[in-house]
Amino acid sequence: MQYRIEALQSLPSGQIPGPDTPVETVSFRWQPEEVRRATYHYLLTRHWVRVIDVESGQPVSGPFNPASAPPRPEAILPFT
């Protein structure tokens, strides 16, 4: 399975990104551990992050707020 990680750094105060919010950074990952690592990287660099299943185009997880506590790894992608 292929995942698209979308990261957005700037949002108006208090706003949560919706499905149509433009993203600044997009990266593709195949392995779940790579997805988890990249998600944490973007969160640490103050980006909102969401993970999309490339095949279906549907969100898998997120959006994760960089100001909140980091998500548990299984919240990003379930362990299989």
C-alpha positions in Angstrom: 0.0 0.0 0.0 1.2 3.5 -0.7 0.5 6.5 1.5 0.7 10.2 0.8 1.7 12.4 3.8 0.4 15.9 3.5 1.9 18.6 5.7 0.7 22.2 6.2 2.6 24.7 8.3 0.5 27.8 8.5 -3.2 28.1 9.4 -5.2 30.9 10.8 -5.4 30.6 14.6 -7.8 28.0 15.8 -8.5 26.6 12.4 -8.3 22.9 11.6 -7.3 21.9 8.0 -10.2 20.4 6.1 -10.0 17.9 3.1 -9.7 20.7 0.6 -7.1 22.8 2.5 -4.0 23.2 0.2 -0.9 21.5 1.5 2.7 22.7 1.4 4.6 19.5 1.5 3.7 16.1 0.1 5.7 12.9 0.4 5.0 9.3 -0.4 5.8 6.4 1.7 5.2 2.7 1.4 6.2 1.1 4.7 4.1 1.9 7.7 7.2 2.6 9.8 8.3 5.1 7.3 4.9 6.8 7.4 5.0 7.0 11.2 8.6 8.4 11.2 7.8 11.0 8.5 4.6 12.1 10.4 6.6 12.7 13.6 9.2 14.6 11.6 6.6 17.0 10.2 5.0 17.4 13.6 8.4 18.3 15.1 8.9 20.9 12.4 5.5 22.4 13.4 3.3 21.1 10.5 -0.2 19.9 10.6 -0.1 16.4 9.1 -2.6 14.0 7.6 -2.0 10.6 6.0 -3.9 9.6 2.8 -4.3 6.2 1.2 -3.1 6.9 -2.4 -5.2 4.1 -3.9 -8.5 5.2 -2.5 -7.7 8.9 -2.0 -9.3 8.7 1.5 -7.7 10.0 4.7 -6.2 7.2 6.9 -5.4 9.4 9.9 -5.1 13.0 11.0 -5.1 15.9 10.8 -2.6 15.9 13.6 -2.0 19.2 15.4 1.7 20.1 16.0 0.7 22.0 19.2 -0.9 18.9 20.7 0.7 15.9 22.3 2.1 13.6 19.6 -0.2 10.8 18.5 0.5 7.2 19.5 2.2 5.3 16.6 -0.9 3.1 16.2 -3.0 6.2 15.8 -1.0 7.2 12.7 -1.2 3.7 11.1 -2.3 0.5 12.9 0.3 -2.2 13.5 -0.2 -5.3 11.4 
